[in-house]
Amino acid sequence: MAGAGDLETRLAPDWLGQNLADLLNLPAERLSRSQPKSLSDLRIHGLQGEVFSLLRHDQKGLLLLELEPMREDKLLTWDIFGQIDATADRFERCPDTRSVCHHGAQVFRDLTGFDRVLVYRFLDDGSGCVVGESRNDAFPTLMHHHFPASDIPRQARALYLRNRIRVIPDISYEAAPLRPVEAGLSGLDMSDVQIRSVSPIHLQYMANMGVAASASISIVVDGVLWGLIACHNATPRMMAEDIRAACRTLAGIMSRQLRNKEELVTYQERLKLRNAMEFVTSHFGTHHSLEENLRLGRGELQNLFPCDGFAIVGDGNVITSGHVPDRDDLLRLQEWLRLGSNGGVFCSAHLAKDYPEAAAWPNRAAGILSITLPLRRPLSLIWSRVEVIQTIEWAGNPHKPEESENGLLHPRTSFQTWRETVHGQSRRWTGEQKQSAHRLRRILITDYQTQQLRDLNVTLASTLEERENLLQQKDFLLREVNHRVQNSLQMVASFLKLQARTSTNEETTIALTEAQHRVAAIGLVHRRLYRDEHFGIVDLSRYLEELVEELCTSLGGEWQSQLYLALVPVMISADRAINIGLILTELVINASKYAYDGEAGPLHISLAQSGERLVLTVSDQGVNALQDMQGNGFGTRMMKAVVSSLTGTLTYTPLSPGLEAVMTVPLDSAGGEEKDSYLPAN
């Protein structure tokens, strides 16, 4: 157990070593971990008639209790609620954040009674600016004054997020150490304790400002420290528990109103930019290139973001209007933007800081907003803003080095107004303008890609049309070739038929008739090829069926009733179909000649697919002389040559009665090249 402060005379002389619940005259359960941090309903009575409020903290297994004396003139609950309600209504009617900060300073000064209340906002670079103030004559004005980031370092800002209110009632207090030393609590983290001692550097900082008492109330917007409400008093001043609670509530209301006002401004700007962007892009011509559309719409593009000049730079071409750098400067700037890793959008109100060459022309482009498009020839859109010379009022010289003595830091001693003239910077670009630039870049890239796709579609349509014309020409040529081939084959068949009629030699007549059948087989393939939708590919089953029907017609009508077909549909190239048709023609002729001696008889023809091979089977039920089938005649030599060109096999199997001929060939010609001639080699 340990403590700090005048415990012996204000609480109990023998406090050390006592049971905590007995010391405070409280039930033990009220000090358990399940109890809330603020035990505002508990009152602890001291030795001098004081009444203390109680605040508890849990710190790594330790219980920390703060005892704070209460004042008698405590605000009544309905007074607090009435003031909160009136303040919330007043904030609601404020048109913008500036008015909220102005009224907020007045409200907190009325509530706390401090001599000066500042609303202090943190800027992007870590520095701060006073945006609201209410004061009496005890202090000079600090309105619009800036403070360097070093005045409130990062560690202090983290504490302001952790503890939303901090009061220093008197900078001349004497720190009370934790005792006894034997308790071993010298390194205890007391960040959450309200009445902990303050850094001597901060106390000296306050003394240098002429402040005897202060209070800081955090303004937190969406979890981020937006700013502070800084209260200053020229004499020591307490801030009671009830006032602190009201300040904490009002700071929350003020934070929400600041967020609402900022979101309203952001929404209005976003809507305005979106409408302007839609207006610009809706006028892009679908038949123009992106570069041409940008050139034609450069006036609307320039008006999209408030600027002093606009330029379109790409592929050595520069189009400008207003105040912009020279052509060569723009080309070098565009190359620098293209090589930068900024996601295609670059934004700066102080261009010379990132691009030193810009220091030579602040009156033409002190700040820019640019979009770089990754086209085939990179293109950049650049909005420029000229230099705006600013005078910033600082509370003391922010560039003066911090004083030190024996390695110890000392706070600033001067807070007199110090004016700084800032050159080389333009008006700042807003976050919505940056987001809109990213959105415009995506729209332009999509438009470019759509345009590329449109051009590709035109090229594809032209190619398809050309292909269709070529196919029509091919169709015409095939028709012409088929017509000529059919005429030639009919002429040959007619000559063979005429020769067979006039021949007195029976063997010659038979040979001419067989030749006529072979010519008919070739002619049938050409007719099938002409009728087929896929040129060069035929359905072998349909082709063989029509071929056999023509053969049976030429051999005699009685063959139709003796024919049995079992053909599986197979797509095959026309040249292979011709060769297979020639084999089938020879096998049918042989069956007529050798099995049935020229008469009609049962004939079974089947076509099947077995794996990657075709199987053609022709079987009869006649009396065959196998040696005649395997002779050395023209037909036999021709079949051997054709089967060989198909890399296939032809086998004969005697039946009882009859003979079965089986030819197997691969589905494609990968096994070898087919010969061009349908005749056997010599």
C-alpha positions as CSV (number, residue, x, y, z in Angstrom):
1,M,0.0,0.0,0.0
2,A,1.3,3.5,-0.9
3,G,-0.1,7.0,-1.2
4,A,0.7,10.6,-2.1
5,G,-0.4,13.9,-0.7
6,D,-1.3,15.1,2.8
7,L,-3.0,11.9,3.8
8,E,-2.2,12.1,7.5
9,T,-4.0,15.5,8.2
10,R,-6.8,15.2,5.6
11,L,-7.7,11.5,5.6
12,A,-6.3,9.5,8.6
13,P,-3.0,9.8,10.6
14,D,-2.5,6.0,10.6
15,W,-3.6,5.3,7.0
16,L,-0.5,3.3,6.1
17,G,-1.1,-0.4,6.6
18,Q,-4.9,-0.1,7.1
19,N,-7.4,-2.2,5.2
20,L,-8.5,0.1,2.3
21,A,-12.2,-0.5,2.7
22,D,-12.0,0.3,6.4
23,L,-9.9,3.3,5.8
24,L,-12.5,4.8,3.4
25,N,-15.4,3.4,5.4
26,L,-16.8,1.6,2.4
27,P,-18.2,-1.9,1.7
28,A,-15.4,-4.1,0.3
29,E,-17.5,-5.0,-2.8
30,R,-17.6,-1.3,-3.9
31,L,-13.9,-1.5,-4.5
32,S,-14.0,-4.7,-6.6
33,R,-12.9,-4.8,-10.2
34,S,-16.5,-5.2,-11.4
35,Q,-17.2,-1.7,-10.2
36,P,-17.2,1.2,-12.8
37,K,-14.2,3.5,-13.1
38,S,-16.1,6.5,-11.8
39,L,-17.6,5.9,-8.4
40,S,-19.4,9.3,-8.5
41,D,-22.1,8.2,-6.0
42,L,-19.5,7.6,-3.3
43,R,-18.4,10.3,-0.9
44,I,-15.4,10.0,1.4
45,H,-15.3,12.3,4.5
46,G,-12.0,13.7,5.6
47,L,-10.7,15.0,8.9
48,Q,-11.1,18.7,8.1
49,G,-14.8,18.4,7.1
50,E,-13.9,17.9,3.5
51,V,-15.9,15.6,1.3
52,F,-14.0,13.8,-1.5
53,S,-15.2,12.2,-4.7
54,L,-13.7,8.8,-5.7
55,L,-12.2,7.7,-9.0
56,R,-10.7,4.3,-9.4
57,H,-8.2,2.7,-11.9
58,D,-6.8,-0.8,-12.4
59,Q,-3.1,-0.8,-13.2
60,K,-1.5,-4.3,-13.7
61,G,-3.1,-5.8,-10.7
62,L,-2.9,-2.6,-8.6
63,L,-5.9,-0.6,-7.5
64,L,-5.4,3.2,-7.9
65,L,-7.8,5.6,-6.2
66,E,-8.0,9.3,-6.7
67,L,-9.6,11.4,-3.9
68,E,-10.7,14.9,-5.0
69,P,-12.3,17.5,-2.7
70,M,-15.8,18.5,-3.9
71,R,-17.1,22.1,-4.0
72,E,-20.4,23.0,-2.4
73,D,-21.8,25.0,-5.3
74,K,-22.2,21.9,-7.5
75,L,-24.2,22.3,-10.7
76,L,-27.7,20.8,-10.4
77,T,-28.4,18.0,-12.8
78,W,-31.2,19.9,-14.6
79,D,-28.9,22.9,-15.0
80,I,-26.3,20.7,-16.7
81,F,-28.9,19.0,-19.0
82,G,-30.4,22.4,-19.9
83,Q,-27.0,23.9,-20.8
84,I,-26.1,20.8,-22.9
85,D,-29.4,20.9,-24.7
86,A,-29.0,24.7,-25.5
87,T,-25.4,24.2,-26.6
88,A,-26.3,21.3,-28.9
89,D,-29.1,23.4,-30.5
90,R,-26.7,26.3,-31.0
91,F,-24.1,24.1,-32.6
92,E,-26.8,22.6,-34.9
93,R,-27.7,26.0,-36.3
94,C,-24.0,26.9,-37.1
95,P,-23.5,27.0,-40.9
96,D,-19.9,25.7,-40.9
97,T,-17.0,24.5,-38.8
98,R,-15.7,28.1,-38.3
99,S,-19.0,29.1,-36.6
100,V,-18.9,25.9,-34.5
101,C,-15.4,26.7,-33.2
102,H,-16.3,30.3,-32.5
103,H,-19.4,29.4,-30.5
104,G,-17.6,26.5,-28.9
105,A,-15.0,28.8,-27.4
106,Q,-17.7,31.1,-25.9
107,V,-19.7,28.1,-24.5
108,F,-16.7,26.6,-22.8
109,R,-15.5,29.9,-21.4
110,D,-19.0,30.5,-19.9
111,L,-19.1,27.1,-18.4
112,T,-15.5,27.0,-17.0
113,G,-15.0,30.7,-16.1
114,F,-11.4,30.7,-17.5
115,D,-10.0,34.0,-18.8
116,R,-9.2,32.6,-22.3
117,V,-10.5,29.6,-24.2
118,L,-8.9,28.6,-27.5
119,V,-10.2,26.1,-30.1
120,Y,-6.9,24.7,-31.4
121,R,-6.9,22.6,-34.6
122,F,-4.1,20.3,-35.7
123,L,-2.9,20.7,-39.3
124,D,-1.6,18.1,-41.7
125,D,2.1,19.0,-41.0
126,G,1.6,18.5,-37.2
127,S,1.5,22.2,-36.4
128,G,-1.6,23.8,-35.0
129,C,-3.7,26.9,-35.6
130,V,-6.2,28.7,-33.3
131,V,-9.5,28.7,-35.1
132,G,-11.8,29.9,-32.3
133,E,-11.3,32.2,-29.3
134,S,-13.1,33.7,-26.4
135,R,-11.2,35.9,-23.8
136,N,-11.2,38.8,-21.4
137,D,-8.5,41.4,-21.0
138,A,-6.2,39.2,-19.0
139,F,-4.7,37.7,-22.1
140,P,-3.9,39.0,-25.6
141,T,-5.5,37.4,-28.6
142,L,-4.0,34.4,-30.3
143,M,-6.7,34.0,-32.9
144,H,-5.3,32.6,-36.2
145,H,-1.9,32.2,-34.6
146,H,0.1,29.0,-35.5
147,F,2.0,26.8,-33.1
148,P,4.8,24.5,-34.2
149,A,4.4,20.8,-33.9
150,S,7.1,20.6,-31.3
151,D,4.8,22.4,-28.8
152,I,2.6,19.3,-28.6
153,P,4.8,16.3,-29.4
154,R,3.4,12.9,-30.5
155,Q,3.5,11.4,-27.1
156,A,1.4,14.2,-25.7
157,R,-1.2,13.8,-28.5
158,A,-1.5,10.1,-27.6
159,L,-2.3,11.0,-24.0
160,Y,-4.9,13.5,-25.2
161,L,-6.6,10.6,-27.0
162,R,-6.4,8.4,-23.9
163,N,-7.5,11.1,-21.4
164,R,-10.0,13.4,-23.0
165,I,-9.7,16.1,-20.3
166,R,-6.7,17.3,-18.3
167,V,-6.7,20.1,-15.6
168,I,-3.8,21.9,-14.0
169,P,-5.4,24.1,-11.4
170,D,-2.1,25.8,-10.2
171,I,1.3,25.6,-11.9
172,S,3.0,26.5,-8.6
173,Y,2.0,23.3,-6.8
174,E,4.5,21.1,-5.2
175,A,4.6,17.5,-6.4
176,A,3.8,14.9,-3.8
177,P,5.8,11.7,-4.3
178,L,4.4,8.2,-3.8
179,R,5.4,6.9,-0.3
180,P,6.7,4.9,1.3
181,V,9.7,4.2,-1.0
182,E,9.7,0.6,0.2
183,A,6.4,0.0,-1.6
184,G,8.4,-0.1,-4.9
185,L,6.0,2.0,-6.9
186,S,8.4,4.6,-8.3
187,G,8.0,3.4,-11.9
188,L,4.2,3.1,-11.8
189,D,2.4,4.2,-15.0
190,M,0.1,7.0,-13.9
191,S,-1.1,8.1,-17.3
192,D,-4.8,7.6,-16.5
193,V,-4.6,9.4,-13.1
194,Q,-6.2,12.9,-13.3
195,I,-4.2,14.5,-10.4
196,R,-0.8,13.1,-11.5
197,S,2.1,15.6,-11.6
198,V,2.9,17.4,-14.8
199,S,6.3,17.7,-16.6
200,P,8.4,20.6,-15.3
201,I,9.0,21.6,-18.9
202,H,5.3,22.0,-19.5
203,L,4.8,23.9,-16.3
204,Q,7.6,26.3,-17.4
205,Y,6.0,26.6,-20.9
206,M,2.7,27.7,-19.1
207,A,4.6,30.2,-17.0
208,N,6.3,31.6,-20.0
209,M,2.8,32.2,-21.5
210,G,1.7,33.9,-18.3
211,V,-0.8,31.1,-17.6
212,A,-1.3,30.1,-13.9
213,A,-4.0,27.4,-14.5
214,S,-5.1,25.5,-17.6
215,A,-7.4,22.8,-18.8
216,S,-7.3,20.8,-22.0
217,I,-10.3,19.1,-23.5
218,S,-9.8,16.8,-26.5
219,I,-11.8,17.2,-29.7
220,V,-11.9,13.7,-31.3
221,V,-13.5,13.2,-34.7
222,D,-13.8,9.6,-35.9
223,G,-11.1,8.4,-33.5
224,V,-8.6,11.0,-34.6
225,L,-7.4,13.9,-32.5
226,W,-8.9,16.8,-34.5
227,G,-7.9,19.5,-32.0
228,L,-8.1,20.8,-28.4
229,I,-10.1,23.2,-26.3
230,A,-7.4,25.0,-24.4
231,C,-8.5,26.9,-21.3
232,H,-6.1,29.5,-19.7
233,N,-6.4,31.5,-16.5
234,A,-4.1,34.2,-15.1
235,T,-4.6,33.0,-11.5
236,P,-5.0,29.5,-10.1
237,R,-8.4,28.0,-10.8
238,M,-10.0,24.6,-10.0
239,M,-12.4,22.8,-12.4
240,A,-14.7,20.6,-10.3
241,E,-15.9,17.1,-11.2
242,D,-19.3,18.2,-12.4
243,I,-17.8,20.9,-14.7
244,R,-15.4,18.4,-16.1
245,A,-18.3,16.0,-16.8
246,A,-20.2,18.7,-18.6
247,C,-17.1,19.7,-20.6
248,R,-16.6,16.1,-21.7
249,T,-20.2,15.8,-22.9
250,L,-20.1,19.1,-24.7
251,A,-16.8,18.3,-26.4
252,G,-18.4,15.1,-27.7
253,I,-21.4,17.1,-29.1
254,M,-19.0,19.6,-30.6
255,S,-16.9,16.8,-32.2
256,R,-20.0,15.3,-33.9
257,Q,-21.1,18.7,-35.2
258,L,-17.6,19.4,-36.6
259,R,-17.8,16.1,-38.4
260,N,-21.2,16.8,-39.7
261,K,-20.2,20.2,-41.1
262,E,-17.1,18.8,-42.7
263,E,-19.0,15.9,-44.2
264,L,-21.6,18.3,-45.6
265,V,-18.9,20.4,-47.3
266,T,-17.2,17.3,-48.6
267,Y,-20.5,15.9,-49.9
268,Q,-21.4,19.2,-51.7
269,E,-17.9,19.4,-53.2
270,R,-18.0,15.7,-54.2
271,L,-21.4,16.2,-55.9
272,K,-20.3,19.3,-57.7
273,L,-17.1,17.5,-59.0
274,R,-19.0,14.4,-60.0
275,N,-21.6,16.4,-62.0
276,A,-18.8,18.4,-63.7
277,M,-17.0,15.2,-64.6
278,E,-20.1,13.6,-66.0
279,F,-20.7,16.7,-68.1
280,V,-17.1,16.6,-69.5
281,T,-17.0,12.9,-70.3
282,S,-20.6,12.8,-71.7
283,H,-19.4,15.1,-74.6
284,F,-16.7,12.7,-75.7
285,G,-17.3,11.5,-79.3
286,T,-17.4,7.8,-79.8
287,H,-15.7,8.1,-83.2
288,H,-12.8,10.2,-81.9
289,S,-9.6,9.1,-80.2
290,L,-9.1,9.8,-76.5
291,E,-6.5,12.4,-77.4
292,E,-8.9,14.1,-79.7
293,N,-11.7,14.1,-77.2
294,L,-9.3,15.6,-74.6
295,R,-8.2,18.3,-77.0
296,L,-11.8,19.2,-77.9
297,G,-12.9,19.2,-74.3
298,R,-9.9,21.0,-72.8
299,G,-12.1,24.0,-71.8
300,E,-14.4,21.9,-69.7
301,L,-11.5,19.9,-68.3
302,Q,-9.8,23.1,-67.2
303,N,-12.9,24.2,-65.4
304,L,-13.2,20.9,-63.6
305,F,-10.8,21.9,-60.8
306,P,-10.2,25.6,-59.8
307,C,-6.8,26.5,-61.3
308,D,-4.9,29.2,-63.1
309,G,-3.8,27.1,-66.1
310,F,-4.2,23.8,-67.8
311,A,-2.0,21.7,-70.1
312,I,-2.3,18.4,-72.1
313,V,1.2,17.0,-72.6
314,G,2.0,13.8,-74.5
315,D,4.3,12.4,-77.2
316,G,6.1,15.7,-77.7
317,N,2.8,17.6,-78.2
318,V,1.7,20.3,-75.8
319,I,-1.7,22.1,-75.6
320,T,-2.0,24.8,-73.0
321,S,-4.2,27.6,-71.7
322,G,-3.8,30.0,-68.9
323,H,-0.7,30.3,-66.7
324,V,1.5,27.2,-67.2
325,P,5.3,26.6,-67.6
326,D,7.0,26.8,-71.0
327,R,6.7,23.9,-73.5
328,D,10.2,22.4,-72.7
329,D,9.5,22.7,-68.9
330,L,6.2,20.9,-69.4
331,L,7.8,18.1,-71.4
332,R,10.5,17.6,-68.6
333,L,7.8,17.8,-65.9
334,Q,5.7,15.2,-67.8
335,E,8.7,12.8,-68.0
336,W,9.2,13.2,-64.3
337,L,5.5,12.6,-63.6
338,R,5.6,9.5,-65.8
339,L,8.5,8.0,-64.0
340,G,7.1,8.8,-60.5
341,S,5.5,6.1,-58.3
342,N,2.4,8.1,-57.5
343,G,-0.3,5.8,-58.9
344,G,-0.9,8.1,-61.9
345,V,-2.1,11.1,-59.9
346,F,0.2,13.7,-58.4
347,C,-0.9,16.6,-56.2
348,S,1.2,19.3,-54.5
349,A,0.7,22.9,-53.4
350,H,4.5,23.3,-53.1
351,L,5.8,21.7,-56.3
352,A,9.4,23.0,-55.8
353,K,9.7,20.8,-52.7
354,D,9.3,17.6,-54.8
355,Y,10.5,19.0,-58.2
356,P,13.3,21.5,-57.6
357,E,13.1,22.9,-61.2
358,A,9.7,24.4,-60.4
359,A,11.4,26.9,-58.1
360,A,12.2,28.9,-61.3
361,W,8.6,29.5,-62.2
362,P,6.3,29.9,-59.1
363,N,4.3,32.6,-61.0
364,R,3.2,29.9,-63.5
365,A,3.0,26.7,-61.5
366,A,3.7,26.8,-57.7
367,G,1.3,23.9,-57.3
368,I,-0.1,21.3,-59.7
369,L,-2.7,18.5,-59.8
370,S,-1.8,16.0,-62.6
371,I,-3.2,12.8,-64.1
372,T,-0.8,10.6,-66.1
373,L,-2.5,8.0,-68.4
374,P,-0.7,4.8,-69.3
375,L,-1.5,4.9,-73.0
376,R,0.5,3.6,-75.9
377,R,2.0,7.1,-75.9
378,P,1.8,8.3,-72.2
379,L,-0.4,11.4,-71.8
380,S,-0.5,13.9,-68.9
381,L,-3.2,16.4,-67.9
382,I,-1.8,19.1,-65.7
383,W,-3.8,21.7,-63.7
384,S,-1.6,24.5,-62.4
385,R,-2.0,27.1,-59.6
386,V,0.3,30.1,-59.3
387,E,2.1,31.2,-56.2
388,V,0.0,32.8,-53.4
389,I,2.2,34.8,-51.0
390,Q,1.0,34.2,-47.4
391,T,1.7,35.8,-44.1
392,I,1.4,33.3,-41.2
393,E,1.3,34.6,-37.6
394,W,3.2,32.3,-35.2
395,A,3.1,32.5,-31.4
396,G,6.8,33.0,-31.3
397,N,9.5,32.1,-33.8
398,P,9.0,28.5,-34.9
399,H,12.4,28.3,-36.5
400,K,14.4,29.4,-33.4
401,P,16.3,26.3,-32.1
402,E,15.2,25.0,-28.7
403,E,17.3,26.2,-25.8
404,S,19.2,23.7,-23.8
405,E,21.4,23.7,-20.8
406,N,23.5,20.8,-19.7
407,G,21.7,18.6,-22.3
408,L,18.2,19.4,-20.8
409,L,15.5,20.9,-23.0
410,H,13.9,24.2,-22.0
411,P,10.5,25.4,-23.3
412,R,10.0,28.5,-25.5
413,T,10.2,31.7,-23.7
414,S,8.6,34.0,-26.3
415,F,5.1,33.9,-27.5
416,Q,5.0,37.3,-29.1
417,T,3.5,37.4,-32.6
418,W,6.1,36.4,-35.2
419,R,5.1,36.9,-38.8
420,E,6.5,34.7,-41.6
421,T,6.0,35.4,-45.3
422,V,5.6,32.1,-47.2
423,H,6.7,32.0,-50.9
424,G,6.5,29.3,-53.6
425,Q,3.2,27.8,-52.5
426,S,-0.2,27.8,-54.1
427,R,-3.7,27.3,-52.7
428,R,-4.1,23.7,-51.3
429,W,-5.9,21.0,-53.3
430,T,-8.7,19.4,-51.3
431,G,-9.0,15.7,-50.6
432,E,-12.1,15.6,-52.8
433,Q,-10.2,17.1,-55.7
434,K,-7.6,14.4,-55.3
435,Q,-10.2,11.7,-55.2
436,S,-11.9,13.1,-58.2
437,A,-8.6,13.1,-60.1
438,H,-8.3,9.4,-59.4
439,R,-11.9,8.9,-60.5
440,L,-11.3,10.8,-63.7
441,R,-8.2,8.8,-64.5
442,R,-10.1,5.6,-64.1
443,I,-12.9,6.9,-66.4
444,L,-10.4,8.0,-69.1
445,I,-8.5,4.7,-69.0
446,T,-11.8,2.8,-69.3
447,D,-12.8,5.1,-72.2
448,Y,-9.4,4.4,-73.9
449,Q,-9.8,0.6,-73.4
450,T,-13.3,0.8,-74.8
451,Q,-12.0,2.7,-77.8
452,Q,-9.3,0.1,-78.3
453,L,-11.9,-2.6,-78.1
454,R,-14.1,-0.8,-80.6
455,D,-11.2,-0.5,-83.0
456,L,-10.4,-4.2,-82.6
457,N,-14.0,-5.0,-83.2
458,V,-13.9,-3.0,-86.4
459,T,-10.8,-4.7,-87.5
460,L,-12.3,-8.1,-86.6
461,A,-15.5,-7.3,-88.5
462,S,-13.4,-6.3,-91.5
463,T,-11.4,-9.5,-91.2
464,L,-14.5,-11.6,-90.9
465,E,-16.0,-9.9,-94.0
466,E,-12.8,-10.6,-95.9
467,R,-12.9,-14.2,-94.8
468,E,-16.5,-14.5,-95.8
469,N,-15.6,-13.1,-99.3
470,L,-12.7,-15.7,-99.5
471,L,-15.1,-18.5,-98.5
472,Q,-17.6,-17.4,-101.2
473,Q,-14.8,-17.3,-103.7
474,K,-13.7,-20.8,-102.6
475,D,-17.3,-22.0,-102.8
476,F,-17.5,-20.6,-106.3
477,L,-14.2,-22.2,-107.3
478,L,-15.3,-25.5,-105.8
479,R,-18.6,-25.4,-107.7
480,E,-16.7,-24.7,-110.9
481,V,-14.2,-27.4,-110.2
482,N,-16.9,-29.9,-109.3
483,H,-18.8,-28.9,-112.4
484,R,-15.7,-29.5,-114.6
485,V,-14.8,-32.7,-112.8
486,Q,-18.3,-34.1,-113.1
487,N,-18.4,-33.3,-116.8
488,S,-15.0,-34.9,-117.3
489,L,-15.9,-38.0,-115.2
490,Q,-19.3,-38.3,-117.1
491,M,-17.4,-38.0,-120.4
492,V,-15.0,-40.8,-119.3
493,A,-17.8,-43.0,-118.0
494,S,-19.7,-42.5,-121.3
495,F,-16.6,-43.4,-123.3
496,L,-16.1,-46.5,-121.1
497,K,-19.8,-47.5,-121.4
498,L,-19.7,-47.0,-125.2
499,Q,-16.5,-48.9,-125.5
500,A,-18.0,-51.8,-123.4
501,R,-21.0,-52.0,-125.7
502,T,-19.0,-52.1,-128.8
503,S,-16.4,-54.6,-127.5
504,T,-16.7,-58.2,-128.7
505,N,-14.3,-59.4,-126.1
506,E,-16.0,-60.4,-122.9
507,E,-13.0,-59.8,-120.7
508,T,-12.6,-56.4,-122.2
509,T,-16.2,-55.6,-121.6
510,I,-15.9,-56.7,-117.9
511,A,-12.8,-54.5,-117.4
512,L,-14.4,-51.5,-119.0
513,T,-17.5,-52.0,-116.8
514,E,-15.3,-52.2,-113.7
515,A,-13.5,-49.0,-114.7
516,Q,-16.8,-47.3,-115.2
517,H,-17.7,-48.2,-111.5
518,R,-14.4,-46.8,-110.3
519,V,-15.0,-43.6,-112.1
520,A,-18.5,-43.4,-110.6
521,A,-17.1,-43.8,-107.1
522,I,-14.8,-40.8,-107.6
523,G,-17.6,-38.7,-109.1
524,L,-19.8,-39.5,-106.1
525,V,-17.2,-38.1,-103.7
526,H,-17.0,-34.9,-105.7
527,R,-20.8,-34.5,-105.5
528,R,-20.8,-35.1,-101.8
529,L,-18.0,-32.6,-101.3
530,Y,-20.0,-30.0,-103.2
531,R,-23.1,-30.5,-101.1
532,D,-21.3,-30.7,-97.7
533,E,-21.2,-27.6,-95.6
534,H,-17.6,-28.3,-94.4
535,F,-15.5,-28.3,-97.5
536,G,-13.0,-31.2,-97.6
537,I,-14.8,-33.2,-94.9
538,V,-17.4,-35.8,-95.7
539,D,-19.6,-38.2,-93.7
540,L,-18.1,-41.6,-94.7
541,S,-21.2,-43.6,-93.9
542,R,-23.5,-41.4,-96.1
543,Y,-20.9,-41.5,-98.9
544,L,-20.6,-45.3,-98.8
545,E,-24.3,-45.7,-98.6
546,E,-24.9,-43.6,-101.8
547,L,-21.9,-45.3,-103.5
548,V,-23.3,-48.8,-102.9
549,E,-26.8,-47.7,-104.1
550,E,-25.3,-46.5,-107.4
551,L,-23.2,-49.7,-107.7
552,C,-26.3,-51.8,-107.1
553,T,-28.2,-49.8,-109.7
554,S,-25.5,-50.3,-112.3
555,L,-25.2,-54.0,-111.4
556,G,-28.9,-54.6,-111.5
557,G,-32.0,-53.7,-109.7
558,E,-32.3,-57.1,-108.0
559,W,-29.3,-56.2,-105.8
560,Q,-31.3,-53.7,-103.8
561,S,-33.2,-56.5,-101.9
562,Q,-30.0,-58.4,-101.2
563,L,-28.1,-55.5,-99.7
564,Y,-27.6,-55.2,-95.9
565,L,-25.9,-52.1,-94.5
566,A,-24.7,-51.3,-91.0
567,L,-22.7,-48.0,-91.2
568,V,-21.6,-45.9,-88.2
569,P,-21.3,-42.1,-89.0
570,V,-17.7,-41.0,-89.2
571,M,-16.3,-37.7,-90.5
572,I,-13.3,-38.1,-92.7
573,S,-11.3,-36.1,-95.2
574,A,-12.5,-36.3,-98.8
575,D,-9.3,-37.8,-100.3
576,R,-9.4,-40.7,-97.8
577,A,-13.1,-41.2,-98.5
578,I,-12.3,-41.5,-102.2
579,N,-9.7,-44.2,-101.5
580,I,-12.0,-46.1,-99.1
581,G,-14.8,-45.8,-101.7
582,L,-12.5,-47.3,-104.4
583,I,-11.7,-50.3,-102.0
584,L,-15.5,-50.8,-101.4
585,T,-16.2,-50.6,-105.1
586,E,-13.6,-53.3,-105.8
587,L,-14.9,-55.6,-103.0
588,V,-18.6,-55.3,-104.3
589,I,-17.5,-56.0,-107.9
590,N,-15.5,-59.0,-106.7
591,A,-18.4,-60.3,-104.7
592,S,-20.7,-60.0,-107.8
593,K,-18.1,-61.6,-110.1
594,Y,-16.6,-64.4,-107.9
595,A,-19.3,-65.1,-105.3
596,Y,-22.4,-65.0,-107.4
597,D,-21.1,-65.3,-110.9
598,G,-22.7,-62.0,-111.9
599,E,-26.0,-62.7,-110.3
600,A,-27.5,-60.9,-107.2
601,G,-26.9,-62.4,-103.8
602,P,-26.8,-61.5,-100.1
603,L,-24.2,-58.8,-99.4
604,H,-23.4,-57.5,-95.9
605,I,-21.5,-54.2,-95.6
606,S,-20.6,-52.7,-92.2
607,L,-18.5,-49.7,-91.1
608,A,-17.4,-49.4,-87.5
609,Q,-14.9,-47.5,-85.3
610,S,-12.6,-49.4,-83.0
611,G,-10.5,-47.1,-81.0
612,E,-8.5,-44.9,-83.3
613,R,-9.1,-47.1,-86.4
614,L,-11.9,-47.6,-89.0
615,V,-13.1,-51.1,-89.8
616,L,-14.9,-51.8,-93.1
617,T,-16.3,-55.3,-93.6
618,V,-17.8,-56.8,-96.8
619,S,-19.1,-60.4,-96.6
620,D,-21.1,-62.6,-99.0
621,Q,-22.6,-66.1,-98.9
622,G,-21.5,-67.3,-102.3
623,V,-18.9,-69.7,-103.5
624,N,-15.6,-67.9,-103.8
625,A,-12.3,-68.8,-105.2
626,L,-10.0,-67.2,-102.8
627,Q,-7.1,-67.5,-105.2
628,D,-8.9,-65.3,-107.7
629,M,-9.3,-62.7,-105.0
630,Q,-5.5,-62.7,-104.3
631,G,-4.4,-62.8,-107.9
632,N,-2.2,-60.3,-109.7
633,G,-4.9,-58.5,-111.7
634,F,-5.4,-54.8,-112.1
635,G,-8.1,-54.6,-109.3
636,T,-6.0,-56.6,-106.8
637,R,-2.9,-54.5,-107.5
638,M,-4.9,-51.3,-107.2
639,M,-6.5,-52.3,-103.8
640,K,-3.0,-53.2,-102.4
641,A,-1.7,-49.9,-103.4
642,V,-4.6,-47.9,-102.0
643,V,-4.7,-49.9,-98.7
644,S,-0.9,-49.2,-98.4
645,S,-1.4,-45.5,-99.0
646,L,-4.0,-45.5,-96.2
647,T,-1.5,-47.4,-93.9
648,G,-4.2,-49.9,-93.4
649,T,-4.6,-53.7,-93.8
650,L,-6.9,-55.9,-95.9
651,T,-7.6,-59.5,-94.9
652,Y,-9.9,-62.2,-96.2
653,T,-11.6,-64.9,-94.0
654,P,-13.4,-67.8,-95.6
655,L,-16.9,-68.5,-94.4
656,S,-19.2,-71.5,-94.8
657,P,-20.4,-70.5,-97.3
658,G,-19.0,-67.1,-98.4
659,L,-16.0,-64.9,-97.9
660,E,-15.4,-61.9,-95.5
661,A,-13.1,-59.1,-96.4
662,V,-12.0,-56.8,-93.6
663,M,-10.1,-53.5,-94.1
664,T,-8.8,-51.5,-91.2
665,V,-7.3,-48.0,-91.5
666,P,-6.4,-45.3,-89.0
667,L,-8.9,-42.5,-88.5
668,D,-6.3,-40.0,-89.8
669,S,-3.3,-40.1,-92.0
670,A,-0.7,-39.7,-89.3
671,G,0.6,-43.1,-90.0
672,G,1.9,-42.1,-93.5
673,E,1.3,-39.9,-96.5
674,E,-1.4,-40.9,-99.0
675,K,-0.3,-41.2,-102.6
676,D,-1.8,-38.7,-105.0
677,S,-2.7,-41.3,-107.6
678,Y,-5.6,-43.7,-107.4
679,L,-3.8,-46.2,-109.6
680,P,-1.3,-48.8,-108.4
681,A,2.4,-48.1,-108.8
682,N,4.2,-49.8,-111.6
